[in-house]
Amino acid sequence: QERTRMVEKFEEYKQEERCNSESLRAKLENKHREDTVKIIRREQSLCDDQKSQIHQNFM
């Protein structure tokens, strides 16, 4: 009886661990995505700045 309770507890624990690591990975992926978006936006604005610079030079 005691043994099956231990096994159940352990199964619960493993389940929880997996959930935790999955949510952790999701958080990391989200952070990475946000960083990537920030970088892309920065490059985009640099590109726009250059375009407007070129535009002004031609005018």
C-alpha distance matrix in Angstrom:
0.0 3.8 5.4 5.4 6.6 8.9 10.1 10.9 12.6 14.5 15.6 16.8 18.6 20.3 21.4 22.8 24.6 26.2 27.4 28.8 30.6 31.9 33.3 34.8 36.5 37.8 39.2 40.9 42.3 43.7 45.3 46.8 48.1 49.6 51.3 52.7 54.0 55.7 57.3 58.5 60.0 61.7 63.2 64.2 66.0 67.7 68.9 70.2 72.0 73.7 74.7 76.3 78.0 79.5 80.5 82.4 84.1 85.5 86.7
3.8 0.0 3.8 5.6 5.2 6.4 8.8 10.0 10.7 12.5 14.4 15.4 16.5 18.5 20.1 21.1 22.5 24.6 25.9 26.9 28.7 30.4 31.6 32.8 34.7 36.2 37.4 38.9 40.6 42.0 43.3 44.9 46.4 47.8 49.3 50.9 52.4 53.8 55.4 56.8 58.2 59.8 61.4 62.6 64.2 65.8 67.1 68.5 70.2 71.9 73.0 74.6 76.1 77.7 78.9 80.6 82.3 83.8 85.1
5.4 3.8 0.0 3.8 5.4 5.1 6.3 8.7 9.8 10.6 12.4 14.2 15.2 16.5 18.4 19.9 20.9 22.7 24.4 25.6 27.0 28.6 30.3 31.3 32.9 34.6 36.0 37.3 38.9 40.5 41.9 43.2 44.8 46.4 47.8 49.2 50.8 52.4 53.7 55.1 56.8 58.3 59.7 61.0 62.8 64.3 65.5 67.0 68.7 70.2 71.4 73.1 74.6 76.1 77.3 79.2 80.7 82.2 83.6
5.4 5.6 3.8 0.0 3.8 5.4 5.0 6.1 8.5 9.7 10.4 12.2 14.0 15.2 16.4 18.2 19.8 21.1 22.5 24.2 25.7 26.9 28.6 30.0 31.5 32.9 34.5 36.0 37.3 38.8 40.5 41.8 43.2 44.9 46.4 47.7 49.2 50.9 52.4 53.5 55.1 56.9 58.2 59.3 61.2 62.8 63.9 65.3 67.2 68.7 69.7 71.4 73.1 74.5 75.6 77.5 79.2 80.5 81.8
6.6 5.2 5.4 3.8 0.0 3.8 5.4 5.1 6.1 8.5 9.8 10.5 12.1 14.2 15.3 16.4 18.2 20.0 21.0 22.3 24.3 25.7 26.9 28.3 30.2 31.4 32.8 34.5 36.0 37.2 38.8 40.4 41.8 43.2 44.8 46.3 47.7 49.2 50.9 52.2 53.5 55.2 56.8 57.9 59.6 61.3 62.5 63.8 65.6 67.3 68.3 69.9 71.5 73.1 74.1 75.9 77.7 79.1 80.3
8.9 6.4 5.1 5.4 3.8 0.0 3.8 5.4 5.0 6.1 8.6 9.8 10.4 12.3 14.2 15.2 16.3 18.4 19.9 20.8 22.4 24.2 25.6 26.6 28.4 30.1 31.3 32.7 34.4 35.9 37.1 38.6 40.3 41.7 43.1 44.6 46.2 47.6 49.1 50.6 52.1 53.6 55.1 56.4 58.1 59.6 60.9 62.4 64.0 65.6 66.9 68.5 70.0 71.5 72.7 74.5 76.1 77.6 79.0
10.1 8.8 6.3 5.0 5.4 3.8 0.0 3.8 5.4 5.0 6.2 8.6 9.7 10.5 12.3 14.1 15.2 16.6 18.4 19.8 21.0 22.5 24.4 25.5 26.9 28.6 30.2 31.4 32.8 34.5 36.0 37.3 38.8 40.5 41.9 43.1 44.8 46.4 47.8 49.1 50.8 52.4 53.7 54.9 56.8 58.3 59.4 60.9 62.7 64.2 65.3 67.1 68.6 70.0 71.2 73.1 74.7 76.1 77.5
10.9 10.0 8.7 6.1 5.1 5.4 3.8 0.0 3.8 5.4 5.1 6.2 8.5 9.9 10.5 12.3 14.2 15.4 16.6 18.3 20.0 21.1 22.6 24.2 25.7 27.0 28.6 30.2 31.5 32.9 34.6 36.1 37.3 38.9 40.6 41.9 43.2 45.0 46.6 47.7 49.2 51.0 52.4 53.4 55.3 57.0 58.0 59.4 61.2 62.9 63.8 65.5 67.2 68.6 69.7 71.6 73.3 74.6 75.9
12.6 10.7 9.8 8.5 6.1 5.0 5.4 3.8 0.0 3.8 5.5 5.0 6.1 8.6 9.8 10.4 12.2 14.3 15.3 16.3 18.3 19.9 21.0 22.3 24.2 25.6 26.8 28.4 30.1 31.3 32.7 34.4 35.9 37.2 38.8 40.3 41.7 43.2 44.8 46.2 47.6 49.2 50.8 51.9 53.6 55.3 56.6 57.9 59.6 61.3 62.4 64.0 65.5 67.1 68.2 70.0 71.7 73.2 74.4
14.5 12.5 10.6 9.7 8.5 6.1 5.0 5.4 3.8 0.0 3.8 5.4 4.9 6.2 8.5 9.7 10.4 12.3 14.2 15.1 16.4 18.2 19.9 20.8 22.4 24.2 25.5 26.7 28.4 30.0 31.3 32.7 34.3 35.9 37.2 38.6 40.3 41.8 43.2 44.6 46.2 47.7 49.2 50.4 52.3 53.7 54.9 56.5 58.1 59.7 60.9 62.6 64.0 65.5 66.8 68.6 70.2 71.7 73.0
15.6 14.4 12.4 10.4 9.8 8.6 6.2 5.1 5.5 3.8 0.0 3.8 5.4 5.1 6.2 8.6 9.8 10.7 12.4 14.2 15.4 16.5 18.4 19.9 21.1 22.5 24.4 25.7 26.9 28.6 30.3 31.5 32.8 34.6 36.1 37.3 38.8 40.6 42.0 43.1 44.8 46.5 47.8 48.9 50.9 52.5 53.5 55.0 56.8 58.3 59.3 61.1 62.7 64.1 65.2 67.2 68.8 70.1 71.5
16.8 15.4 14.2 12.2 10.5 9.8 8.6 6.2 5.0 5.4 3.8 0.0 3.8 5.5 5.1 6.1 8.6 9.9 10.6 12.2 14.3 15.3 16.5 18.2 19.9 21.0 22.5 24.3 25.6 26.8 28.6 30.2 31.4 32.8 34.6 36.0 37.2 38.9 40.6 41.8 43.2 44.9 46.5 47.4 49.2 51.0 52.1 53.4 55.2 56.9 57.9 59.5 61.2 62.7 63.7 65.5 67.3 68.7 69.9
18.6 16.5 15.2 14.0 12.1 10.4 9.7 8.5 6.1 4.9 5.4 3.8 0.0 3.8 5.4 5.1 6.1 8.6 9.8 10.4 12.2 14.1 15.3 16.3 18.2 19.8 20.9 22.4 24.1 25.5 26.8 28.4 30.0 31.4 32.8 34.4 35.9 37.3 38.8 40.3 41.8 43.3 44.9 46.1 47.8 49.3 50.6 52.0 53.7 55.3 56.5 58.1 59.6 61.2 62.4 64.1 65.8 67.3 68.6
20.3 18.5 16.5 15.2 14.2 12.3 10.5 9.9 8.6 6.2 5.1 5.5 3.8 0.0 3.8 5.4 5.0 6.2 8.6 9.8 10.6 12.2 14.3 15.2 16.4 18.2 19.9 21.0 22.4 24.2 25.6 26.8 28.3 30.1 31.4 32.7 34.4 36.0 37.3 38.6 40.3 41.9 43.2 44.5 46.4 47.8 48.9 50.5 52.3 53.7 54.9 56.7 58.2 59.5 60.8 62.7 64.2 65.7 67.1
21.4 20.1 18.4 16.4 15.3 14.2 12.3 10.5 9.8 8.5 6.2 5.1 5.4 3.8 0.0 3.8 5.5 5.2 6.3 8.7 10.1 10.6 12.4 14.2 15.4 16.5 18.4 20.0 21.0 22.5 24.4 25.7 26.8 28.6 30.3 31.4 32.8 34.6 36.2 37.2 38.8 40.6 42.0 42.9 44.9 46.6 47.6 48.9 50.9 52.4 53.4 55.1 56.8 58.1 59.2 61.2 62.8 64.2 65.5
22.8 21.1 19.9 18.2 16.4 15.2 14.1 12.3 10.4 9.7 8.6 6.1 5.1 5.4 3.8 0.0 3.8 5.4 5.0 6.1 8.6 9.8 10.6 12.1 14.1 15.2 16.4 18.3 19.8 20.9 22.5 24.2 25.5 26.8 28.5 30.0 31.3 32.8 34.6 35.9 37.2 38.9 40.5 41.5 43.2 44.9 46.2 47.5 49.2 50.9 52.0 53.5 55.2 56.8 57.8 59.6 61.3 62.8 64.0
24.6 22.5 20.9 19.8 18.2 16.3 15.2 14.2 12.2 10.4 9.8 8.6 6.1 5.0 5.5 3.8 0.0 3.8 5.4 5.0 6.1 8.5 9.9 10.4 12.2 14.1 15.2 16.4 18.2 19.8 21.0 22.4 24.1 25.6 26.8 28.4 30.0 31.4 32.8 34.3 35.9 37.4 38.8 40.2 41.9 43.3 44.6 46.2 47.8 49.4 50.6 52.3 53.7 55.2 56.5 58.3 59.8 61.4 62.7
26.2 24.6 22.7 21.1 20.0 18.4 16.6 15.4 14.3 12.3 10.7 9.9 8.6 6.2 5.2 5.4 3.8 0.0 3.8 5.4 5.2 6.0 8.6 9.7 10.4 12.1 14.1 15.2 16.3 18.1 19.8 20.8 22.2 24.1 25.6 26.6 28.3 30.1 31.4 32.5 34.3 36.0 37.2 38.3 40.4 41.8 42.9 44.4 46.3 47.7 48.8 50.6 52.1 53.5 54.7 56.6 58.2 59.5 61.0
27.4 25.9 24.4 22.5 21.0 19.9 18.4 16.6 15.3 14.2 12.4 10.6 9.8 8.6 6.3 5.0 5.4 3.8 0.0 3.8 5.5 5.1 6.1 8.5 9.8 10.4 12.2 14.2 15.2 16.3 18.3 19.8 20.8 22.4 24.2 25.5 26.7 28.5 30.2 31.2 32.6 34.5 36.0 36.9 38.7 40.5 41.6 42.8 44.7 46.4 47.3 48.9 50.7 52.1 53.1 55.0 56.8 58.1 59.3
28.8 26.9 25.6 24.2 22.3 20.8 19.8 18.3 16.3 15.1 14.2 12.2 10.4 9.8 8.7 6.1 5.0 5.4 3.8 0.0 3.8 5.4 5.2 6.1 8.6 9.8 10.5 12.3 14.1 15.2 16.5 18.3 19.8 21.0 22.5 24.2 25.6 26.9 28.6 30.1 31.4 32.9 34.6 35.8 37.4 39.0 40.4 41.7 43.3 45.0 46.2 47.7 49.3 50.9 52.1 53.7 55.4 57.0 58.2
30.6 28.7 27.0 25.7 24.3 22.4 21.0 20.0 18.3 16.4 15.4 14.3 12.2 10.6 10.1 8.6 6.1 5.2 5.5 3.8 0.0 3.8 5.5 4.9 6.1 8.5 9.7 10.4 12.1 14.0 15.2 16.3 18.1 19.8 20.9 22.3 24.1 25.5 26.8 28.3 30.0 31.4 32.8 34.1 36.0 37.3 38.6 40.2 41.8 43.3 44.6 46.3 47.7 49.2 50.5 52.3 53.8 55.3 56.8
31.9 30.4 28.6 26.9 25.7 24.2 22.5 21.1 19.9 18.2 16.5 15.3 14.1 12.2 10.6 9.8 8.5 6.0 5.1 5.4 3.8 0.0 3.8 5.3 5.1 6.1 8.6 9.8 10.4 12.2 14.2 15.2 16.3 18.2 19.9 20.8 22.3 24.2 25.6 26.6 28.3 30.1 31.4 32.4 34.4 36.0 37.0 38.4 40.3 41.8 42.8 44.6 46.2 47.6 48.7 50.7 52.3 53.6 55.0
33.3 31.6 30.3 28.6 26.9 25.6 24.4 22.6 21.0 19.9 18.4 16.5 15.3 14.3 12.4 10.6 9.9 8.6 6.1 5.2 5.5 3.8 0.0 3.8 5.4 4.9 6.1 8.6 9.7 10.3 12.2 14.1 15.0 16.3 18.3 19.7 20.8 22.4 24.2 25.4 26.6 28.5 30.1 31.0 32.7 34.5 35.7 36.9 38.7 40.5 41.5 43.0 44.7 46.2 47.2 49.0 50.8 52.3 53.4
34.8 32.8 31.3 30.0 28.3 26.6 25.5 24.2 22.3 20.8 19.9 18.2 16.3 15.2 14.2 12.1 10.4 9.7 8.5 6.1 4.9 5.3 3.8 0.0 3.8 5.4 5.1 6.2 8.6 9.8 10.6 12.3 14.1 15.3 16.5 18.3 19.9 21.1 22.6 24.3 25.6 27.0 28.7 30.0 31.6 33.1 34.5 35.9 37.4 39.1 40.4 42.0 43.4 45.0 46.3 47.9 49.6 51.2 52.5
36.5 34.7 32.9 31.5 30.2 28.4 26.9 25.7 24.2 22.4 21.1 19.9 18.2 16.4 15.4 14.1 12.2 10.4 9.8 8.6 6.1 5.1 5.4 3.8 0.0 3.8 5.4 5.0 6.1 8.5 9.8 10.4 12.1 14.1 15.2 16.3 18.2 19.8 20.9 22.3 24.1 25.6 26.8 28.1 30.1 31.4 32.6 34.2 35.9 37.3 38.6 40.4 41.8 43.2 44.5 46.4 47.8 49.3 50.8
37.8 36.2 34.6 32.9 31.4 30.1 28.6 27.0 25.6 24.2 22.5 21.0 19.8 18.2 16.5 15.2 14.1 12.1 10.4 9.8 8.5 6.1 4.9 5.4 3.8 0.0 3.8 5.4 5.0 6.1 8.6 9.8 10.4 12.2 14.2 15.1 16.3 18.2 19.9 20.8 22.3 24.2 25.6 26.5 28.4 30.1 31.1 32.4 34.3 36.0 36.9 38.6 40.3 41.7 42.7 44.6 46.3 47.7 49.0
39.2 37.4 36.0 34.5 32.8 31.3 30.2 28.6 26.8 25.5 24.4 22.5 20.9 19.9 18.4 16.4 15.2 14.1 12.2 10.5 9.7 8.6 6.1 5.1 5.4 3.8 0.0 3.8 5.4 5.0 6.2 8.6 9.8 10.5 12.3 14.1 15.2 16.4 18.4 19.8 20.9 22.5 24.3 25.4 26.9 28.6 30.0 31.2 32.8 34.7 35.9 37.3 38.8 40.5 41.6 43.3 45.0 46.6 47.8
40.9 38.9 37.3 36.0 34.5 32.7 31.4 30.2 28.4 26.7 25.7 24.3 22.4 21.0 20.0 18.3 16.4 15.2 14.2 12.3 10.4 9.8 8.6 6.2 5.0 5.4 3.8 0.0 3.8 5.4 5.0 6.1 8.5 9.8 10.5 12.2 14.1 15.2 16.5 18.2 19.8 21.0 22.5 24.0 25.7 27.0 28.4 30.0 31.5 33.0 34.4 36.1 37.4 39.0 40.3 42.0 43.5 45.2 46.6
42.3 40.6 38.9 37.3 36.0 34.4 32.8 31.5 30.1 28.4 26.9 25.6 24.1 22.4 21.0 19.8 18.2 16.3 15.2 14.1 12.1 10.4 9.7 8.6 6.1 5.0 5.4 3.8 0.0 3.8 5.4 5.0 6.1 8.6 9.8 10.4 12.2 14.1 15.2 16.3 18.2 19.8 20.9 22.1 24.2 25.6 26.6 28.2 30.0 31.4 32.5 34.4 35.9 37.2 38.5 40.4 41.9 43.3 44.8
43.7 42.0 40.5 38.8 37.2 35.9 34.5 32.9 31.3 30.0 28.6 26.8 25.5 24.2 22.5 20.9 19.8 18.1 16.3 15.2 14.0 12.2 10.3 9.8 8.5 6.1 5.0 5.4 3.8 0.0 3.8 5.4 5.0 6.1 8.6 9.7 10.4 12.2 14.2 15.1 16.3 18.3 19.9 20.7 22.4 24.3 25.4 26.6 28.4 30.2 31.1 32.6 34.4 35.9 36.9 38.7 40.5 41.9 43.1
45.3 43.3 41.9 40.5 38.8 37.1 36.0 34.6 32.7 31.3 30.3 28.6 26.8 25.6 24.4 22.5 21.0 19.8 18.3 16.5 15.2 14.2 12.2 10.6 9.8 8.6 6.2 5.0 5.4 3.8 0.0 3.8 5.4 5.1 6.2 8.6 9.8 10.5 12.3 14.2 15.2 16.5 18.4 19.7 21.1 22.6 24.2 25.5 26.9 28.7 30.1 31.5 32.9 34.7 35.9 37.4 39.1 40.8 42.0
46.8 44.9 43.2 41.8 40.4 38.6 37.3 36.1 34.4 32.7 31.5 30.2 28.4 26.8 25.7 24.2 22.4 20.8 19.8 18.3 16.3 15.2 14.1 12.3 10.4 9.8 8.6 6.1 5.0 5.4 3.8 0.0 3.8 5.4 5.1 6.1 8.6 9.8 10.6 12.2 14.2 15.3 16.5 18.1 20.0 21.1 22.4 24.2 25.7 27.0 28.4 30.2 31.5 32.9 34.4 36.1 37.5 39.2 40.7
48.1 46.4 44.8 43.2 41.8 40.3 38.8 37.3 35.9 34.3 32.8 31.4 30.0 28.3 26.8 25.5 24.1 22.2 20.8 19.8 18.1 16.3 15.0 14.1 12.1 10.4 9.8 8.5 6.1 5.0 5.4 3.8 0.0 3.8 5.4 5.0 6.1 8.6 9.9 10.4 12.2 14.2 15.3 16.2 18.3 19.9 20.8 22.2 24.2 25.6 26.6 28.4 30.0 31.3 32.5 34.4 36.0 37.4 38.8
49.6 47.8 46.4 44.9 43.2 41.7 40.5 38.9 37.2 35.9 34.6 32.8 31.4 30.1 28.6 26.8 25.6 24.1 22.4 21.0 19.8 18.2 16.3 15.3 14.1 12.2 10.5 9.8 8.6 6.1 5.1 5.4 3.8 0.0 3.8 5.4 5.0 6.2 8.6 9.8 10.4 12.3 14.2 15.0 16.4 18.3 19.7 20.8 22.4 24.3 25.4 26.8 28.4 30.1 31.2 32.8 34.6 36.2 37.3
51.3 49.3 47.8 46.4 44.8 43.1 41.9 40.6 38.8 37.2 36.1 34.6 32.8 31.4 30.3 28.5 26.8 25.6 24.2 22.5 20.9 19.9 18.3 16.5 15.2 14.2 12.3 10.5 9.8 8.6 6.2 5.1 5.4 3.8 0.0 3.8 5.4 5.0 6.2 8.6 9.8 10.6 12.4 14.1 15.4 16.6 18.3 19.8 21.0 22.7 24.3 25.8 26.9 28.7 30.1 31.6 33.1 34.9 36.3
52.7 50.9 49.2 47.7 46.3 44.6 43.1 41.9 40.3 38.6 37.3 36.0 34.4 32.7 31.4 30.0 28.4 26.6 25.5 24.2 22.3 20.8 19.7 18.3 16.3 15.1 14.1 12.2 10.4 9.7 8.6 6.1 5.0 5.4 3.8 0.0 3.8 5.4 5.1 6.1 8.5 9.8 10.6 12.1 14.2 15.3 16.3 18.2 19.9 21.1 22.4 24.3 25.6 26.9 28.4 30.2 31.6 33.1 34.7
54.0 52.4 50.8 49.2 47.7 46.2 44.8 43.2 41.7 40.3 38.8 37.2 35.9 34.4 32.8 31.3 30.0 28.3 26.7 25.6 24.1 22.3 20.8 19.9 18.2 16.3 15.2 14.1 12.2 10.4 9.8 8.6 6.1 5.0 5.4 3.8 0.0 3.8 5.4 5.0 6.0 8.5 9.8 10.2 12.2 14.1 15.0 16.2 18.1 19.8 20.7 22.3 24.0 25.5 26.5 28.4 30.1 31.5 32.7
55.7 53.8 52.4 50.9 49.2 47.6 46.4 45.0 43.2 41.8 40.6 38.9 37.3 36.0 34.6 32.8 31.4 30.1 28.5 26.9 25.5 24.2 22.4 21.1 19.8 18.2 16.4 15.2 14.1 12.2 10.5 9.8 8.6 6.2 5.0 5.4 3.8 0.0 3.8 5.5 5.1 6.1 8.6 9.7 10.6 12.3 14.1 15.2 16.4 18.4 19.8 21.0 22.4 24.3 25.5 26.9 28.6 30.4 31.6
57.3 55.4 53.7 52.4 50.9 49.1 47.8 46.6 44.8 43.2 42.0 40.6 38.8 37.3 36.2 34.6 32.8 31.4 30.2 28.6 26.8 25.6 24.2 22.6 20.9 19.9 18.4 16.5 15.2 14.2 12.3 10.6 9.9 8.6 6.2 5.1 5.4 3.8 0.0 3.8 5.4 5.1 6.2 8.5 9.9 10.6 12.2 14.1 15.3 16.6 18.3 20.0 21.0 22.6 24.2 25.8 27.1 28.9 30.4
58.5 56.8 55.1 53.5 52.2 50.6 49.1 47.7 46.2 44.6 43.1 41.8 40.3 38.6 37.2 35.9 34.3 32.5 31.2 30.1 28.3 26.6 25.4 24.3 22.3 20.8 19.8 18.2 16.3 15.1 14.2 12.2 10.4 9.8 8.6 6.1 5.0 5.5 3.8 0.0 3.8 5.4 5.1 6.0 8.6 9.8 10.3 12.1 14.1 15.3 16.3 18.3 19.7 20.9 22.3 24.3 25.7 27.1 28.6
60.0 58.2 56.8 55.1 53.5 52.1 50.8 49.2 47.6 46.2 44.8 43.2 41.8 40.3 38.8 37.2 35.9 34.3 32.6 31.4 30.0 28.3 26.6 25.6 24.1 22.3 20.9 19.8 18.2 16.3 15.2 14.2 12.2 10.4 9.8 8.5 6.0 5.1 5.4 3.8 0.0 3.8 5.5 4.9 6.2 8.6 9.6 10.3 12.2 14.2 15.1 16.4 18.1 19.8 20.7 22.4 24.2 25.8 26.9
61.7 59.8 58.3 56.9 55.2 53.6 52.4 51.0 49.2 47.7 46.5 44.9 43.3 41.9 40.6 38.9 37.4 36.0 34.5 32.9 31.4 30.1 28.5 27.0 25.6 24.2 22.5 21.0 19.8 18.3 16.5 15.3 14.2 12.3 10.6 9.8 8.5 6.1 5.1 5.4 3.8 0.0 3.8 5.3 5.2 6.2 8.5 9.8 10.5 12.4 14.2 15.4 16.4 18.4 19.8 21.1 22.6 24.6 25.9
63.2 61.4 59.7 58.2 56.8 55.1 53.7 52.4 50.8 49.2 47.8 46.5 44.9 43.2 42.0 40.5 38.8 37.2 36.0 34.6 32.8 31.4 30.1 28.7 26.8 25.6 24.3 22.5 20.9 19.9 18.4 16.5 15.3 14.2 12.4 10.6 9.8 8.6 6.2 5.1 5.5 3.8 0.0 3.8 5.5 5.0 6.1 8.6 9.8 10.6 12.3 14.3 15.1 16.5 18.2 20.0 21.1 22.8 24.5
64.2 62.6 61.0 59.3 57.9 56.4 54.9 53.4 51.9 50.4 48.9 47.4 46.1 44.5 42.9 41.5 40.2 38.3 36.9 35.8 34.1 32.4 31.0 30.0 28.1 26.5 25.4 24.0 22.1 20.7 19.7 18.1 16.2 15.0 14.1 12.1 10.2 9.7 8.5 6.0 4.9 5.3 3.8 0.0 3.8 5.4 5.0 6.2 8.6 9.9 10.5 12.4 14.1 15.3 16.3 18.4 20.0 21.3 22.7
66.0 64.2 62.8 61.2 59.6 58.1 56.8 55.3 53.6 52.3 50.9 49.2 47.8 46.4 44.9 43.2 41.9 40.4 38.7 37.4 36.0 34.4 32.7 31.6 30.1 28.4 26.9 25.7 24.2 22.4 21.1 20.0 18.3 16.4 15.4 14.2 12.2 10.6 9.9 8.6 6.2 5.2 5.5 3.8 0.0 3.8 5.3 4.9 6.0 8.6 9.7 10.5 12.1 14.1 15.0 16.4 18.3 20.0 21.0
67.7 65.8 64.3 62.8 61.3 59.6 58.3 57.0 55.3 53.7 52.5 51.0 49.3 47.8 46.6 44.9 43.3 41.8 40.5 39.0 37.3 36.0 34.5 33.1 31.4 30.1 28.6 27.0 25.6 24.3 22.6 21.1 19.9 18.3 16.6 15.3 14.1 12.3 10.6 9.8 8.6 6.2 5.0 5.4 3.8 0.0 3.8 5.4 5.0 6.3 8.6 10.0 10.4 12.4 14.2 15.3 16.6 18.7 20.1
68.9 67.1 65.5 63.9 62.5 60.9 59.4 58.0 56.6 54.9 53.5 52.1 50.6 48.9 47.6 46.2 44.6 42.9 41.6 40.4 38.6 37.0 35.7 34.5 32.6 31.1 30.0 28.4 26.6 25.4 24.2 22.4 20.8 19.7 18.3 16.3 15.0 14.1 12.2 10.3 9.6 8.5 6.1 5.0 5.3 3.8 0.0 3.8 5.4 5.1 6.2 8.7 9.8 10.6 12.3 14.3 15.4 16.8 18.6
70.2 68.5 67.0 65.3 63.8 62.4 60.9 59.4 57.9 56.5 55.0 53.4 52.0 50.5 48.9 47.5 46.2 44.4 42.8 41.7 40.2 38.4 36.9 35.9 34.2 32.4 31.2 30.0 28.2 26.6 25.5 24.2 22.2 20.8 19.8 18.2 16.2 15.2 14.1 12.1 10.3 9.8 8.6 6.2 4.9 5.4 3.8 0.0 3.8 5.4 5.0 6.2 8.5 9.8 10.4 12.3 14.2 15.5 16.6
72.0 70.2 68.7 67.2 65.6 64.0 62.7 61.2 59.6 58.1 56.8 55.2 53.7 52.3 50.9 49.2 47.8 46.3 44.7 43.3 41.8 40.3 38.7 37.4 35.9 34.3 32.8 31.5 30.0 28.4 26.9 25.7 24.2 22.4 21.0 19.9 18.1 16.4 15.3 14.1 12.2 10.5 9.8 8.6 6.0 5.0 5.4 3.8 0.0 3.8 5.4 5.3 6.1 8.7 9.8 10.6 12.4 14.5 15.5
73.7 71.9 70.2 68.7 67.3 65.6 64.2 62.9 61.3 59.7 58.3 56.9 55.3 53.7 52.4 50.9 49.4 47.7 46.4 45.0 43.3 41.8 40.5 39.1 37.3 36.0 34.7 33.0 31.4 30.2 28.7 27.0 25.6 24.3 22.7 21.1 19.8 18.4 16.6 15.3 14.2 12.4 10.6 9.9 8.6 6.3 5.1 5.4 3.8 0.0 3.8 5.5 4.9 6.1 8.5 9.8 10.5 12.5 14.4
74.7 73.0 71.4 69.7 68.3 66.9 65.3 63.8 62.4 60.9 59.3 57.9 56.5 54.9 53.4 52.0 50.6 48.8 47.3 46.2 44.6 42.8 41.5 40.4 38.6 36.9 35.9 34.4 32.5 31.1 30.1 28.4 26.6 25.4 24.3 22.4 20.7 19.8 18.3 16.3 15.1 14.2 12.3 10.5 9.7 8.6 6.2 5.0 5.4 3.8 0.0 3.8 5.3 5.1 6.1 8.7 9.9 10.8 12.5
76.3 74.6 73.1 71.4 69.9 68.5 67.1 65.5 64.0 62.6 61.1 59.5 58.1 56.7 55.1 53.5 52.3 50.6 48.9 47.7 46.3 44.6 43.0 42.0 40.4 38.6 37.3 36.1 34.4 32.6 31.5 30.2 28.4 26.8 25.8 24.3 22.3 21.0 20.0 18.3 16.4 15.4 14.3 12.4 10.5 10.0 8.7 6.2 5.3 5.5 3.8 0.0 3.8 5.4 4.8 6.1 8.6 9.9 10.5
78.0 76.1 74.6 73.1 71.5 70.0 68.6 67.2 65.5 64.0 62.7 61.2 59.6 58.2 56.8 55.2 53.7 52.1 50.7 49.3 47.7 46.2 44.7 43.4 41.8 40.3 38.8 37.4 35.9 34.4 32.9 31.5 30.0 28.4 26.9 25.6 24.0 22.4 21.0 19.7 18.1 16.4 15.1 14.1 12.1 10.4 9.8 8.5 6.1 4.9 5.3 3.8 0.0 3.8 5.4 5.2 6.3 8.9 10.1
79.5 77.7 76.1 74.5 73.1 71.5 70.0 68.6 67.1 65.5 64.1 62.7 61.2 59.5 58.1 56.8 55.2 53.5 52.1 50.9 49.2 47.6 46.2 45.0 43.2 41.7 40.5 39.0 37.2 35.9 34.7 32.9 31.3 30.1 28.7 26.9 25.5 24.3 22.6 20.9 19.8 18.4 16.5 15.3 14.1 12.4 10.6 9.8 8.7 6.1 5.1 5.4 3.8 0.0 3.8 5.4 5.1 6.4 8.9
80.5 78.9 77.3 75.6 74.1 72.7 71.2 69.7 68.2 66.8 65.2 63.7 62.4 60.8 59.2 57.8 56.5 54.7 53.1 52.1 50.5 48.7 47.2 46.3 44.5 42.7 41.6 40.3 38.5 36.9 35.9 34.4 32.5 31.2 30.1 28.4 26.5 25.5 24.2 22.3 20.7 19.8 18.2 16.3 15.0 14.2 12.3 10.4 9.8 8.5 6.1 4.8 5.4 3.8 0.0 3.8 5.4 5.3 6.4
82.4 80.6 79.2 77.5 75.9 74.5 73.1 71.6 70.0 68.6 67.2 65.5 64.1 62.7 61.2 59.6 58.3 56.6 55.0 53.7 52.3 50.7 49.0 47.9 46.4 44.6 43.3 42.0 40.4 38.7 37.4 36.1 34.4 32.8 31.6 30.2 28.4 26.9 25.8 24.3 22.4 21.1 20.0 18.4 16.4 15.3 14.3 12.3 10.6 9.8 8.7 6.1 5.2 5.4 3.8 0.0 3.8 5.4 5.2
84.1 82.3 80.7 79.2 77.7 76.1 74.7 73.3 71.7 70.2 68.8 67.3 65.8 64.2 62.8 61.3 59.8 58.2 56.8 55.4 53.8 52.3 50.8 49.6 47.8 46.3 45.0 43.5 41.9 40.5 39.1 37.5 36.0 34.6 33.1 31.6 30.1 28.6 27.1 25.7 24.2 22.6 21.1 20.0 18.3 16.6 15.4 14.2 12.4 10.5 9.9 8.6 6.3 5.1 5.4 3.8 0.0 3.8 5.6
85.5 83.8 82.2 80.5 79.1 77.6 76.1 74.6 73.2 71.7 70.1 68.7 67.3 65.7 64.2 62.8 61.4 59.5 58.1 57.0 55.3 53.6 52.3 51.2 49.3 47.7 46.6 45.2 43.3 41.9 40.8 39.2 37.4 36.2 34.9 33.1 31.5 30.4 28.9 27.1 25.8 24.6 22.8 21.3 20.0 18.7 16.8 15.5 14.5 12.5 10.8 9.9 8.9 6.4 5.3 5.4 3.8 0.0 3.8
86.7 85.1 83.6 81.8 80.3 79.0 77.5 75.9 74.4 73.0 71.5 69.9 68.6 67.1 65.5 64.0 62.7 61.0 59.3 58.2 56.8 55.0 53.4 52.5 50.8 49.0 47.8 46.6 44.8 43.1 42.0 40.7 38.8 37.3 36.3 34.7 32.7 31.6 30.4 28.6 26.9 25.9 24.5 22.7 21.0 20.1 18.6 16.6 15.5 14.4 12.5 10.5 10.1 8.9 6.4 5.2 5.6 3.8 0.0
